[in-house]
């Protein structure tokens, strides 16, 4: 009788342990929300980062690849869903520089009415964006600072009030 009870308890323990291992494996990739400001504009890029190693990109033993997805918001003017990556910039340098690149889908008249926008930035440095599609021509803009900001002070959903008065990157005369 004692043997049967121990065998049943062992099966339950194995089932629970197996389920926990599957759960841990399923959520094993690191997830972190990050926000950046496109200076000198009011735009905020708010993304979640998923890494292949479970460690943040750029850490000493961190990820070699990071997927980012989220939204590109300028107050109540526009909200572009974005998807992209954070990767090591080349040529390699010391300290290592990271490149942030996302594609956003625009459904507004901003960005000169173009629908496909790409943003390329070096973390902590400058950025450039280019939009095309929907109408002839190309919309380009750039800025001197792609600054990491605190997401905690932003509401969970847009519109995000601008941190300071100004224009949106999609309003600027394409340069």
C-alpha positions as CSV (number, residue, x, y, z in Angstrom):
1,X,0.0,0.0,0.0
2,X,2.8,2.4,0.9
3,X,4.5,1.6,-2.4
4,X,1.4,2.5,-4.4
5,X,1.1,5.8,-2.6
6,X,4.7,6.7,-3.2
7,X,4.4,5.7,-6.8
8,X,1.3,8.0,-7.2
9,X,3.1,10.8,-5.5
10,X,6.1,10.3,-7.8
11,X,3.9,10.5,-10.9
12,X,2.3,13.7,-9.6
13,X,5.7,15.2,-8.9
14,X,7.0,14.2,-12.3
15,X,4.0,15.7,-14.0
16,X,4.3,19.0,-12.1
17,X,8.1,19.1,-12.7
18,X,7.6,18.3,-16.4
19,X,5.0,21.0,-16.7
20,X,7.2,23.6,-15.0
21,X,10.1,22.7,-17.3
22,X,8.0,23.3,-20.3
23,X,6.7,26.6,-18.9
24,X,10.3,27.7,-18.1
25,X,11.4,26.8,-21.6
26,X,8.5,28.6,-23.2
27,X,9.2,31.8,-21.4
28,X,13.0,31.3,-21.3
29,X,13.7,34.2,-23.6
30,X,14.3,37.6,-21.9
31,X,11.6,40.2,-22.4
32,X,12.1,43.8,-21.5
33,X,10.2,47.0,-22.4
34,X,12.4,49.9,-23.6
35,X,11.6,53.4,-24.7
36,X,13.6,55.9,-26.8
37,X,13.1,59.5,-27.8
38,X,13.8,60.7,-31.3
39,X,15.5,64.0,-30.6
40,X,14.8,66.8,-31.5
41,X,11.3,65.6,-32.1
42,X,8.5,64.5,-29.7
43,X,8.4,60.9,-31.1
44,X,8.7,58.0,-28.7
45,X,9.6,54.5,-29.7
46,X,8.3,52.0,-27.2
47,X,9.2,48.3,-27.8
48,X,9.5,45.0,-26.1
49,X,12.9,43.2,-26.6
50,X,13.1,39.4,-27.0
51,X,16.5,37.9,-27.0
52,X,17.8,34.5,-28.0
53,X,20.0,33.9,-25.0
54,X,17.8,35.2,-22.2
55,X,20.2,38.1,-21.5
56,X,19.9,41.8,-22.7
57,X,21.6,42.7,-25.9
58,X,25.0,44.3,-25.4
59,X,25.6,42.7,-22.0
60,X,29.0,41.0,-21.5
61,X,27.6,37.5,-22.1
62,X,24.4,38.8,-23.7
63,X,22.4,38.1,-26.7
64,X,23.7,38.0,-30.2
65,X,20.3,38.7,-31.7
66,X,17.3,40.7,-30.3
67,X,13.9,41.0,-31.8
68,X,12.0,44.2,-31.0
69,X,8.3,45.0,-31.5
70,X,6.0,47.7,-30.3
71,X,4.9,51.2,-31.3
72,X,6.2,54.5,-32.6
73,X,4.1,57.3,-31.2
74,X,4.0,61.1,-31.5
75,X,1.4,62.4,-29.0
76,X,-2.0,62.0,-30.6
77,X,-0.8,62.5,-34.1
78,X,0.2,59.0,-35.2
79,X,1.0,55.6,-33.9
80,X,2.9,53.2,-36.1
81,X,3.2,49.5,-35.2
82,X,6.9,48.6,-35.5
83,X,9.0,45.4,-35.7
84,X,12.8,45.1,-36.0
85,X,16.0,44.2,-34.4
86,X,18.9,45.3,-32.2
87,X,22.2,44.0,-33.5
88,X,25.9,44.6,-33.1
89,X,27.0,47.5,-35.3
90,X,29.8,46.9,-37.9
91,X,32.6,47.6,-38.3
92,X,33.2,46.3,-34.7
93,X,34.5,48.8,-32.2
94,X,35.4,49.0,-28.5
95,X,33.2,49.6,-26.8
96,X,30.7,47.6,-28.8
97,X,28.0,49.7,-30.5
98,X,24.5,48.5,-31.1
99,X,22.3,49.3,-34.1
100,X,18.5,49.6,-33.7
101,X,16.4,49.1,-36.9
102,X,12.6,48.9,-37.2
103,X,10.0,49.0,-39.9
104,X,6.7,50.8,-39.2
105,X,3.5,50.9,-41.1
106,X,2.0,54.4,-41.4
107,X,-1.8,54.9,-42.0
108,X,-1.9,58.7,-41.6
109,X,-1.1,61.7,-43.8
110,X,2.1,62.2,-41.8
111,X,5.5,61.3,-43.3
112,X,4.3,62.9,-46.5
113,X,1.5,60.3,-46.8
114,X,4.0,57.4,-47.2
115,X,3.1,54.1,-45.8
116,X,6.4,52.2,-45.2
117,X,8.9,53.8,-42.8
118,X,12.2,52.5,-41.6
119,X,14.1,53.9,-38.7
120,X,17.8,53.2,-38.3
121,X,19.6,54.3,-35.2
122,X,22.8,53.7,-33.3
123,X,21.9,53.3,-29.6
124,X,22.9,56.5,-27.8
125,X,23.8,58.3,-31.0
126,X,22.0,59.6,-34.1
127,X,19.2,58.2,-36.2
128,X,17.7,58.5,-39.6
129,X,14.3,57.5,-41.1
130,X,13.1,57.0,-44.6
131,X,9.6,56.4,-45.8
132,X,8.2,55.4,-49.2
133,X,5.1,53.8,-50.7
134,X,1.6,55.0,-51.3
135,X,2.7,58.2,-53.2
136,X,5.7,59.0,-55.4
137,X,8.9,60.2,-53.7
138,X,10.7,59.5,-50.5
139,X,10.4,61.2,-47.1
140,X,13.7,61.4,-45.1
141,X,14.4,62.8,-41.7
142,X,17.2,62.5,-39.1
143,X,18.2,63.6,-35.7
144,X,21.3,63.8,-33.5
145,X,20.1,61.7,-30.5
146,X,18.3,58.4,-30.1
147,X,18.0,58.7,-26.3
148,X,16.9,55.9,-23.9
149,X,14.1,57.2,-21.7
150,X,12.1,55.8,-18.8
151,X,9.0,53.9,-19.9
152,X,7.5,54.0,-16.3
153,X,6.4,57.6,-16.7
154,X,4.5,56.9,-19.9
155,X,0.9,55.7,-20.0
156,X,0.6,52.0,-21.1
157,X,-1.2,53.1,-24.3
158,X,-0.9,56.1,-26.6
159,X,-1.2,59.0,-26.9
160,X,1.9,59.7,-24.9
161,X,2.1,63.4,-23.9
162,X,5.2,64.9,-25.4
163,X,8.0,65.3,-22.8
164,X,8.4,68.8,-24.2
165,X,6.6,71.0,-26.8
166,X,7.8,70.4,-30.3
167,X,7.0,68.9,-33.7
168,X,6.8,65.2,-34.7
169,X,9.4,63.6,-36.9
170,X,6.5,62.8,-39.4
171,X,5.7,66.5,-39.6
172,X,9.2,67.7,-40.4
173,X,9.9,68.7,-44.0
174,X,11.6,65.7,-45.4
175,X,15.3,66.3,-45.6
